[in-house]
Amino acid sequence: MKIYDISAFTDNKLGGNLAGVVLDSDYLTKEEMLDIAKKVGYSETAFVMKSDKADFKVRFFTPVDEVNLCGHATIAIFNLLRDLGYIKKGNYLQETKAGLLKIKIYRDNVYMEQNIPKFMEVLRKDEIIECFEKIDFNDIEETPIQIVSTGLKDIIFSVKDLKVLWSLKPNYEKMIELTEKYDVAGIHVFCTETIENNSAHARDFAPRYGIKEESATGTANGALACYMYKYLGYEEEDFIVEQGDCMKTPSRIYVKLKYQNKEVEEVYVGGKAVILK
């Protein structure tokens, strides 16, 4: 069995988010996959297998549990399959626990379909403030602190600027309590001030699943683009989200939205990936 180490949402080995990828995983049990994910130690490891419903079936594991979907690991998988010659440019279908999702393969990047956004519970500011040190009510924008999902549920909210965003110090114990209370994957914080004149700059915390901070998060940034369309009036079809810079692993996540009758009709998240070994 070979485990590929892939860095997704980057075009070089210095940035991106690491994922483990195991091909031909049909013979592995859930317990074996979880054990492998623990040993690999990345935020997610993906296991690719045959499907009678799609081109591939994929299961995703953090070091502590299985999750329905992982954006950066999906980007890693399909860039890898293309680079190894298993697939060519074109459209594919993957079976996940979040449903059957379309994949678009290009020459040097990959886009994955996500679910139509669901906007759920709105949280109070004091609930979020407990999860961070040295943050007050004035640091948080007035747009809703809301659970949004395009495949995985995340708490999304906005802070004033990059200085506030980068100075956030998480209280992991409180984060775990809050994310368990609302049954969400993590907390996705962003601001509209950016480094490279992109759409947003984000940080993502998911300690409930053993991820203190993630340098690139596909599913959460798909939800973020939908949030920005709904609450900030962003009507672009193409978004670029910066993430991981404060971790010294800069990542760039691409999101495409398609609209109909002023509602989001399609969500695709994409990026490049690099094989490390």
MOURSUL-V896806 format. One record per helix or strand of 3 or more residues. SS is the DSSP state (h for helix, s for strand). FROM is the first residue (numbers start at 1). TO is the last residue. If there is no record, write none. Layout:
# MOURSUL-V896806
SS:FROM:TO  SS:FROM:TO
This chain:
# MOURSUL-V896806
s:3:8  s:17:22  h:30:40  s:44:49  s:56:61  h:71:83  s:90:96  s:99:105  s:110:114  s:118:123  h:125:129  h:137:139  s:145:149  s:153:159  h:162:167  h:172:181  s:186:191  s:200:206  h:207:209  s:211:214  h:218:232  s:238:243  h:245:247  s:251:260  s:263:271  s:273:275
